[in-house]
Amino acid sequence: MTKRRFSLPATLAALGAVLASLLVGAPRADASSTLLCQQFAGCTSAGYSNYNYSANYTKMWWRMYAGHNCTNYVAYRMVSRGMSATRPWSGSGDARNWGVVFASRTNQTPMVGSVAWWSTNHVAYVERIIDANTIVISEDHYGGTFDWRKIVRSGGGWPTGFIHLNDETIAPTVPPAVSGTPKVDAPLAATTGKWNRTATAYAFQWLVNGKAIAGATQQTFTPTAQQVALPLTVRVTASKPGYASASSVSAPSAPTAPGTMNVASVPAVSGIPKVGAVLTAGGGSFAPAPSTTTVSWLADGVLIAGANQPTLTLGAAQLNHRITAVVTGHRAGYTNGVADSVPTAAIGPEKLSLTREPALAGAPHVGRTVAVTPGVVGPAGVVASYQWLRNRVAIPGAVDPAYTPTADDLASRLSVVVTYSKPGYTSIVRTLALATPVRTTPTFRVVSNSHREVTVVVRALGVDVVHGQVTLVNAHGDRRTKTLEQGRVTFAPEWLRAGQRTFTVIFAGTWRIDPRTVTKTLDVK
């Protein structure tokens, strides 16, 4: 084989020809494009960035020719947005070759960040998508300069295709969140989260255990029985024309709690509460409505075995017990709703007939008797018994219909338990309470012991020393108010004159002692 020799000048000339073929300027299509700015400084002044290419265009990117040329600029944009600094293919870097090398990643859909490619040997960076037929690009030109252009599809000059190497995307900066406490039939809402770009649309998909819930594609979602005890997440997909859509999934919520079946109305028990009678439970409803209901019966809170029908025949086991009907509502995904009736009176062989309730009247004061007005009870032979209480504690020996409060009762609340009983009959018990605590009434002693002075002494039954304020008012309405000291107070106002004078003495009262006002006439020294 004969080796051919080449001179250095010939070799350099051939290399220059190859480079020239690689760096052909962009095919201008002035009829279908609008120049928005030109040159680094001019574009910057017009508000169009060169993304610091002005400081880096003299370097080679992806082994493209340094300086002004289209491939070096687009390679710089790809690397500056995170792609490897190593050219992602081998062979020719000629712009016309890009769409061939990346044929599988080239289509007719422009996206922000995609490479606009002309098979006539030019590439540019897609900056904006105005509509399906209008885009904005930034580019550099071999033998020319940097610029931004708006290109329309009609009229020629539209790119041969768009290479999707490193399209700009919408990316989440803050994940979405589930707002609300997950509970069956309680609506939840999803926040959209935050994104690096303002999306024009959001799509929602609610998930349970990472699986999509069929039909749950709105921003709000109301859990059903199928999600009980399971946490929920929501996937939000943000989209914006010209950008690849992106999704973000919220953190899991707390496990979905069962729904609460609220009592809408309690059941009522009808029938005579005596042995041998039949009680009937009716009513009892819930919201939401249960799928099924069951009835049970309790005697003083204890379940009656086998009593699970709407009616109950009373037997000897229920004597002296109070009966309650319990209606339980059942619904999938819900805790059971439980509605209790008002307990019946104690079950007995018969009931006493109380045609008039006893009453307790009177203002409770130390030394003043209060008494029970008897009720009317039948049949004949009913015995009434009484027990007076001080602050709900029985007062020893206070077992008569009437009671006179003592100093021990001061500031306490009195009540009396009245019990009507007769052998063979169910006793009737009533607790009657006085509306106010026991108080005491003050007494005044008004004297003039010194010249132009009046002394008022206040005492009260059950109180060792009276405290509080006393006001002295003369016939002309002049008044002085002073605080008692050891139950007494002395007045010596400038308007007090010697002689027979009439005064009004006002005691303001305390939490234990009634207020009182009296008028006194006395000789002032």
DOZA-700307 format. One line per field, with one value per residue (C-alpha): z, x, y. Coordinates in pm, whole numbers, always signed. Example, Ala and Ser with C-alpha at 12.3 -4.5 7.8 and 13.67 -1.06 7.14 Angstrom:
REM DOZA-700307
zz c(+780; +714)
xx c(+1230; +1367)
yy c(-450; -106)
This chain:
REM DOZA-700307
zz c(+0; -96; +167; +44; +180; +251; +298; +613; +413; +226; +551; +712; +406; +416; +789; +732; +464; +702; +980; +736; +638; +1008; +1083; +815; +933; +1015; +722; +764; +705; +748; +598; +879; +1177; +1376; +1521; +1885; +1973; +1851; +2013; +2378; +2498; +2282; +2400; +2762; +2728; +2570; +2857; +2674; +2857; +2709; +3026; +3077; +2738; +2674; +2932; +2803; +2424; +2372; +2528; +2345; +2465; +2360; +2151; +1927; +1766; +2019; +1945; +1768; +1628; +1680; +1803; +2068; +2208; +2227; +2375; +2639; +2725; +2761; +2987; +3196; +3259; +3397; +3109; +3103; +2967; +2748; +2408; +2428; +2089; +1884; +1534; +1358; +1560; +1249; +1327; +1040; +1209; +1545; +1433; +1272; +1581; +1803; +1562; +1840; +2048; +1765; +1679; +1560; +1906; +2038; +2414; +2622; +2650; +2341; +2052; +1738; +1453; +1086; +860; +659; +935; +1224; +1585; +1838; +2188; +2228; +2489; +2471; +2319; +2225; +2051; +1834; +1540; +1710; +1912; +2046; +2016; +2118; +1894; +1788; +1434; +1285; +1140; +1296; +1644; +1920; +1888; +1988; +1724; +1710; +1442; +1290; +1110; +793; +529; +557; +808; +1058; +1217; +1062; +1405; +1778; +1969; +2328; +2516; +2831; +2809; +3085; +3321; +3591; +3916; +4266; +4533; +4807; +4783; +4796; +5124; +5239; +5421; +5683; +5910; +5716; +5824; +5640; +5472; +5587; +5282; +5241; +5018; +4851; +4826; +4492; +4652; +4513; +4180; +4018; +3753; +3761; +3621; +3407; +3514; +3792; +3784; +4101; +4181; +4529; +4634; +4904; +4968; +4659; +4433; +4253; +4388; +4094; +4011; +4282; +4047; +4198; +4436; +4706; +4811; +5060; +5208; +5209; +5413; +5178; +5312; +5685; +5878; +5564; +5510; +5199; +4966; +4672; +4353; +4187; +3827; +3718; +3352; +3147; +2769; +2639; +2948; +3040; +3305; +3649; +3942; +4316; +4586; +4931; +5255; +5384; +5596; +5926; +5889; +5783; +6088; +6083; +6037; +6333; +6341; +6531; +6733; +6570; +6821; +7120; +7153; +7386; +7612; +7658; +7897; +8271; +8469; +8685; +8688; +8425; +8207; +7856; +7767; +7404; +7253; +6967; +6767; +6780; +6466; +6343; +6091; +5852; +5845; +5952; +5731; +6018; +6381; +6685; +7019; +7362; +7712; +8030; +8395; +8588; +8314; +8308; +7990; +8021; +7860; +7554; +7553; +7193; +7061; +7047; +7334; +7684; +7924; +8276; +8521; +8884; +8796; +8701; +9029; +9172; +8865; +8613; +8253; +7950; +7582; +7369; +6990; +6805; +6445; +6215; +5894; +5708; +5772; +6081; +6451; +6582; +6679; +7023; +7141; +7495; +7606; +7925; +8204; +8332; +8693; +8911; +8832; +9112; +9174; +9159; +9151; +9394; +9248; +9291; +9180; +9321; +9362; +9697; +9700; +9902; +9951; +10149; +10155; +10353; +10641; +10970; +11228; +10979; +10927; +10581; +10523; +10268; +10126; +10105; +9780; +9722; +9702; +9685; +9785; +10154; +10404; +10225; +10467; +10390; +10528; +10509; +10516; +10500; +10329; +10361; +10040; +9949; +10280; +10525; +10834; +11139; +11301; +11038; +10944; +10988; +10716; +10854; +10921; +11080; +10941; +11197; +11188; +11059; +10745; +10659; +10291; +10231; +9995; +10158; +10001; +10129; +10009; +10037; +10021; +9983; +10065; +10141; +10171; +9838; +9646; +9476; +9677; +9520; +9599; +9530; +9601; +9654; +9664; +9784; +9506; +9705; +9974; +10339; +10427; +10740; +10804; +10968; +11261; +11318; +11630; +11556; +11837; +11887; +12155; +12073; +11952; +11590; +11544; +11460; +11515; +11338; +11474; +11241; +11367; +11198; +11337; +11274; +11189; +11451; +11287; +11006; +10726; +10437; +10364; +10533; +10386; +10599; +10418; +10575; +10496; +10227; +10041; +10156; +10203; +10331; +10276; +10500; +10556; +10875; +11117; +11367; +11282; +11348; +11175; +11295; +11072; +11135; +10809; +10800; +10744; +11067; +11324; +11683; +11758; +11660; +11317; +11085; +10888; +10641; +10708; +10413; +10449; +10109; +10211; +10149; +9995; +10323; +10464; +10311; +10226; +10441; +10460; +10771; +10869; +11221; +11416; +11701; +11902; +11775; +12054)
xx c(+0; +138; +119; +10; +192; +18; +185; +96; -55; -276; -387; -474; -667; -870; -944; -1059; -1296; -1445; -1491; -1652; -1899; -1986; -2048; -2285; -2500; -2869; -3108; -3281; -3653; -3727; -4071; -4181; -3983; -3945; -3611; -3667; -3312; -2955; -2612; -2544; -2566; -2865; -3062; -2977; -3099; -3420; -3479; -3370; -3109; -2809; -2784; -2419; -2319; -2154; -1890; -1861; -1898; -1521; -1507; -1586; -1899; -1947; -1633; -1816; -1627; -1578; -1709; -2028; -2198; -2530; -2412; -2177; -2456; -2714; -2454; -2377; -2750; -2784; -2478; -2571; -2912; -2758; -2656; -2308; -2026; -1932; -2101; -2375; -2287; -1979; -1921; -2001; -2117; -2260; -2601; -2764; -2656; -2831; -3177; -3032; -2837; -3138; -3405; -3583; -3605; -3711; -4071; -4285; -4387; -4195; -4137; -3961; -3602; -3616; -3374; -3521; -3347; -3319; -3190; -3037; -2770; -2894; -3004; -3156; -3299; -3679; -3755; -4133; -4438; -4684; -4923; -4911; -4783; -4566; -4247; -3967; -3607; -3262; -2969; -2618; -2478; -2145; -2000; -2286; -2407; -2648; -3020; -3378; -3646; -4018; -4101; -4439; -4516; -4657; -4436; -4135; -3853; -4025; -3784; -3755; -3817; -3766; -3508; -3603; -3274; -3338; -3677; -3761; -4023; -4257; -4108; -4256; -4091; -4343; -4546; -4925; -5097; -5420; -5623; -5864; -5890; -5965; -6300; -6572; -6816; -6615; -6487; -6112; -5936; -5597; -5362; -5187; -4846; -4592; -4408; -4112; -4343; -4702; -4910; -5215; -5392; -5379; -5503; -5575; -5573; -5645; -5460; -5490; -5189; -5037; -5321; -5555; -5908; -6145; -6320; -6135; -5997; -6125; -5950; -6188; -6253; -6492; -6364; -6595; -6611; -6352; -6083; -6140; -5810; -5608; -5403; -5466; -5239; -5311; -5110; -5118; -5008; -4924; -4921; -4836; -4828; -4479; -4353; -4343; -4604; -4488; -4650; -4600; -4751; -4849; -4734; -4974; -5260; -5357; -5552; -5910; -6134; -6477; -6767; -6970; -7334; -7500; -7815; -8098; -8363; -8367; -8611; -8908; -9038; -9413; -9597; -9665; -9348; -9469; -9408; -9616; -9660; -9518; -9282; -9244; -8949; -9030; -8834; -8463; -8298; -7952; -7777; -7675; -7940; -7815; -7835; -7977; -8077; -8094; -8269; -8147; -8284; -8099; -8201; -8012; -7750; -7705; -7794; -8099; -8000; -8205; -8399; -8338; -8687; -8880; -9099; -9006; -9232; -9135; -9063; -8969; -8602; -8676; -8849; -8710; -8491; -8509; -8541; -8372; -8419; -8107; -8132; -7804; -7757; -7517; -7363; -7050; -6757; -6916; -6891; -7220; -7470; -7616; -7933; -8057; -8410; -8485; -8486; -8827; -8929; -8824; -9028; -9257; -9576; -9767; -9699; -9803; -10014; -9861; -10120; -9948; -9575; -9435; -9284; -9028; -9072; -8915; -8601; -8339; -8211; -8050; -8326; -8613; -8798; -8849; -9091; -9211; -9557; -9673; -9764; -10083; -10009; -10240; -10367; -10433; -10170; -9870; -9598; -9381; -9028; -8784; -8410; -8262; -7925; -7656; -7456; -7593; -7476; -7741; -7790; -7807; -8150; -8306; -8590; -8902; -9103; -8979; -8623; -8478; -8132; -7858; -7525; -7376; -7590; -7477; -7374; -7467; -7731; -8016; -8225; -8460; -8525; -8892; -8972; -9327; -9355; -9608; -9551; -9613; -9574; -9279; -9152; -9155; -8855; -8827; -8530; -8628; -8362; -8382; -8288; -8038; -7777; -7860; -7806; -7847; -8011; -7811; -7923; -7811; -7734; -7693; -7562; -7393; -7128; -6918; -6974; -7087; -7020; -7248; -7143; -7311; -7271; -7377; -7441; -7577; -7693; -7431; -7152; -6893; -6772; -6956; -6747; -6855; -6947; -7199; -7337; -7481; -7724; -7877; -8212; -8056; -7907; -7551; -7378; -7062; -6952; -6703; -6581; -6671; -6393; -6473; -6838; -6856; -6787; -6794; -6899; -6803; -6879; -6867; -7242; -7317; -7469; -7573; -7938; -8210; -8130; -8282; -8047; -8071; -7823; -7743; -7550; -7433; -7444; -7194; -7202; -7347; -7536; -7837; -7817; -8035; -8150; -8303; -8396; -8306; -8378; -8139; -7992; -7649; -7426)
yy c(+0; +340; +608; +950; +1248; +1580; +1912; +2117; +2403; +2164; +2001; +2337; +2443; +2123; +2166; +2523; +2404; +2148; +2408; +2646; +2378; +2326; +2692; +2802; +3098; +3055; +3058; +3393; +3398; +3764; +3730; +3498; +3628; +3946; +4049; +4143; +4247; +4211; +4186; +4118; +4477; +4561; +4260; +4326; +4686; +4560; +4316; +3998; +3793; +3617; +3401; +3510; +3375; +3710; +3608; +3251; +3259; +3261; +2911; +2589; +2404; +2044; +2098; +2341; +2626; +2912; +3256; +3353; +3044; +2871; +2531; +2672; +2891; +2608; +2372; +2638; +2668; +2289; +2264; +2568; +2407; +2088; +1865; +1712; +1928; +1631; +1627; +1360; +1209; +1138; +1250; +1573; +1871; +2033; +2192; +2002; +1679; +1747; +1643; +1332; +1227; +1289; +1168; +977; +1295; +1525; +1609; +1896; +2021; +2320; +2335; +2596; +2478; +2260; +2307; +2460; +2276; +2363; +2088; +2370; +2389; +2604; +2552; +2793; +2784; +2802; +3071; +3107; +2944; +3215; +2979; +2667; +2872; +3135; +3093; +3311; +3192; +3314; +3231; +3313; +3315; +3219; +3532; +3729; +3807; +3710; +3793; +3708; +3647; +3578; +3320; +3240; +2916; +3071; +3225; +2996; +2987; +2756; +2504; +2160; +2010; +2052; +1847; +1769; +1730; +1930; +2098; +2340; +2199; +2309; +2183; +2178; +2390; +2312; +1989; +1997; +1914; +1757; +2019; +1890; +1589; +1270; +1132; +944; +1185; +1491; +1685; +1736; +1985; +1980; +2273; +2311; +2343; +2588; +2566; +2731; +2871; +2986; +2702; +2765; +2445; +2190; +1832; +1637; +1268; +1140; +827; +563; +341; +500; +383; +618; +638; +604; +929; +1127; +1391; +1714; +1949; +1831; +1474; +1320; +992; +692; +375; +220; +453; +391; +354; +436; +753; +961; +1149; +1375; +1405; +1746; +1781; +2134; +2232; +2538; +2568; +2516; +2336; +1973; +1905; +1791; +1616; +1634; +1414; +1534; +1380; +1113; +1234; +1082; +755; +815; +806; +646; +881; +996; +893; +1174; +1122; +1313; +1204; +972; +682; +708; +433; +396; +169; +141; +67; -217; -588; -766; -457; -426; -139; -33; +153; +387; +642; +704; +839; +931; +1151; +1014; +745; +401; +94; -111; -56; -283; -240; -344; -289; -199; -211; +55; +52; -327; -516; -740; -1070; -1165; -835; -726; -658; -329; -450; -571; -760; -661; -938; -968; -920; -561; -470; -146; -89; +196; +75; +232; +146; +176; +204; +139; +249; +63; +199; +88; +318; +472; +421; +293; +558; +498; +671; +616; +681; +867; +603; +500; +535; +244; -64; -173; -367; -38; +331; +597; +871; +1216; +1468; +1775; +1818; +1932; +2277; +2467; +2838; +3115; +3324; +3134; +3351; +3264; +3237; +3232; +2904; +2755; +2470; +2219; +2258; +1895; +1738; +1543; +1171; +873; +633; +686; +583; +730; +845; +1146; +1168; +1456; +1506; +1853; +1897; +2161; +2185; +1838; +1687; +1563; +1781; +1551; +1558; +1785; +1549; +1766; +1945; +2278; +2391; +2703; +2791; +2849; +3026; +2696; +2733; +3085; +3113; +2747; +2614; +2426; +2153; +1888; +1536; +1448; +1077; +943; +573; +304; -70; -240; +84; +242; +533; +878; +1094; +1465; +1690; +2053; +2322; +2681; +2916; +3124; +3058; +3126; +3491; +3700; +4035; +4316; +4535; +4894; +5091; +5462; +5687; +6023; +5989; +6293; +6645; +6652; +6280; +5990; +5628; +5337; +4985; +4697; +4346; +4034; +3705; +3436; +3684; +3771; +4091; +4267; +4414; +4632; +4992; +5223; +5544; +5826; +6058; +6373; +6525; +6744; +6449; +6508; +6178; +6017; +5655; +5479; +5124; +4940; +4862; +4589; +4633; +5007; +5336; +5701; +5992; +6358; +6541; +6922; +6939; +6752; +6992; +6943; +6894; +6655; +6519; +6262; +6043; +5759; +5481; +5253; +4927; +4800; +4434; +4156; +3812; +3676; +3975; +4148; +4517; +4733; +5093; +5255; +5607; +5724; +6040; +6117; +6400; +6486; +6623)
